[in-house]
Amino acid sequence: MRLLSQRKFTPSMDFAWHSSALKPATSVRALDRGDTENIMEAVSYRVHRIGDTDLALMRELNGVFAEAFEDAASYSSPPEDDYLRAVLRREETVVLVAQIDGRVVGGIVAYELPKLEARRSELYLYDLAVATPHRRKGIARALLAELCALATARGISAVFVQAVPSDGPAVALYESLATREVVLHFELTESN
C-alpha cells in the first residue's frame, strides 16, 4: 500500500468510511474459507494498540511490512529506540498489531490529522499488512474494525486510505467496506 514512487504521479484510489461502520475486535476467532467454502480453518488472534513501551512489537511489525510490501530496503535502517518511543507516545499516532501465539502477523499504522475548516479530525491509514501465511483469515478486517472503533471513541468521523489499482487484494478489501474515489497521487520532491 506504500504509495511513494519515483514517478511524479501515480493513479490511486481513496477509500473512506464512517468510523462506526465496523465493529471492534480485540480478541477474535476468525474463519478462513481457503479454496472451498466447505472447508473451514479456525484461527485465533488478538488485535490491540501498541505504545511507547512496545518497541519489540513495532520492530516485528516493520518486518511484516517489509515482507508484505516487498521493500526490505526501506526497512533496512531501523530508527533508534528513542525515536520510536517518541513517535509511539504521540496520541495521534495509531499502531495496531494482530498477534497469533504472541507473534505479530499483521498491523496498521495510522495518523490523526486535525482539520482547520471545522473542529474535527480525520484518520489516515498509512500502512496495513498481514503476513502472507495469515492472509484471508479476517485479520485485516479485524484490524480495520479496531481502528474504526478507536476513531469513533476519539470522535473522529472519517477514516481514509489510499490504494494503487494494481493492488487487487487491498482494493477488494476496501471496496467491500468503504466508498471509493479515484484520485491522482503526487509526490513532491525538491528535484521537481
N, C-alpha and C positions, 0 to 999 in steps of 0.2 A: 504494500500500500504506500510505500515511500514514493513521494512524487517528485523529488528533486532529480533533475536530469541535466545533461549537458546542452540540451536544446533550449531555445528561447521560450517556447511554449509547448505544452502538452495538453491534448484534449483530455478532459477528465469529467467526472460526473460528481456533483454534490448530492448527498443524501441528507435529509433532515427529518427528524421525527420528534413528536412531543415526548418529553422526558417521562411521562407516565404511561407510555404505550406498552412498555414491557414490565413484567413483574420481577421483583428482585429474587435472586437465587444465591444465598450464601452457602448452602450445602445442598448439593443437587445429586439426584440419581437419574442419569440420562439413558436413553435407549438409542442404539445405533442400528440402523436398518441394513447397513452393508450393501451387498449386491442384490439382495432379495428382501422383499417385505416380510417374508415368513420367518427369517432367521433374525433373532434379536440378541444383542450383546449388552448386558447391563454394565455401566461404568459409574463409579462413584468418584466425585471430585469436590473440591472446596474452592470457592471463589471469594476473595477478600482483598481489601485495600491494604497496601503496604505503606510504611512511613520511613522516617529517617533512621530508624534502628534496623531496618531490613535490607542492608546493603548486599548480603549474600543472595537474597531473593531477587534483587534488582539486577545483579550481575548474571544470575541464572536466566532471567527474563531476556536480557540483552543477547544471550546465547541463542535463545529461541528465535528472537528477531533476526539475528544474523543468518541462521539456517533458513528460516521461512522466507526472508527477502532475498536470499542468495546474495548476500552483501557482507561477507566476512571483513572486507577492507574497512568499512565504516565502523565496525565494532572492534577493530584490532588494537586500538589505543584507548583503553577504557579510562575514564576520568578518575581522579583521586577520590578517596573516601570523603574528604571534607566537602568537595564539590557535590558529590551525590547526596550527602546528608543535607546540605543547604537547599538543593532543589526539591528533594523529597519532603522537606519540612514545610514547604510552601503549601498553604491550603488550596491554592488554585492549580497545583499540580496533582493530577489524579493518576495513580498507578494501581491497577488491579491485576492480581495473578490468579490463575487457576492451578491447583495442585492436585496431583494424584500420588498417594503414598508419600507425601512430603516433597515431591519433586515438582518444579514448575513446568507445566506443559503448555501454558498459554498466558496471554496477558494483554492488557490495554494500557496505553499512555494517552492521557487527555489533558487539555489545558482549559481552564476557565478564562473567558475573555469578557471583561467588563465592557459594556456598551456606553456610548455617550449620548445617544439620541433619547434614551429613556433610562431610568434606574433599573437596570436588569443586566443579566449576563447570559452568555451562551457557552456551551461546552464544545470544544473542538477535539474530536477523536483523531489523534495524530497517528498512532500505530495500534494495530490489532493483529495478533498472530497466534496460531495454535500449532504446536509441533506436529509434523507430518503423521506420525503413528496415531495421533489422538484426534485427528480431524473427523468431521461428520458424526460427532457424538454429542452435539448440543453445547459444547464448551464455549464457542464463540457467542452463541445466543445467550448463554448464562452470563458471560462477561458483559454483554451489552445490556442485559436486564439489570444487572447490578449497577452499571454506570448510569442508566436511566433512573433507577431508584435513588441513587446518590444525588443526581441532578434535581430530582423532584424535592428531596429533603432540603436541598440548599436553595430552593426557589428559582432554579434555572429552568426556563421554559423550553429551550431548544437545544438539541444535540445535533451536531453535523459532522460529516466525514466526507472525504474525497476518495474516489477510486478511479484508476485508469480503466478504460473499456476492455483492455486485454486481460485484466484480472477477473476472469469469469466467475470463480467461486465467491470472491468478495462482492462483485456486482450482484450476483444472485442472492446472496445473504442480505445485502442492504435493500434490494428491491422488494424482498419479502417482508421487510419491516418498516420501510420509510418511503417518503416521496422523493422522486429523482428529478434533478435539474442538470442539464448538460451545460458545462461551462468550459472556458479555456483557463488553464493554469499557467501563470507566467512566473518565471524565476528571474528576479532582478539581481544582477551582479555588477561589480564595479567595471567590468570589461564591456558591458552592454552600452 
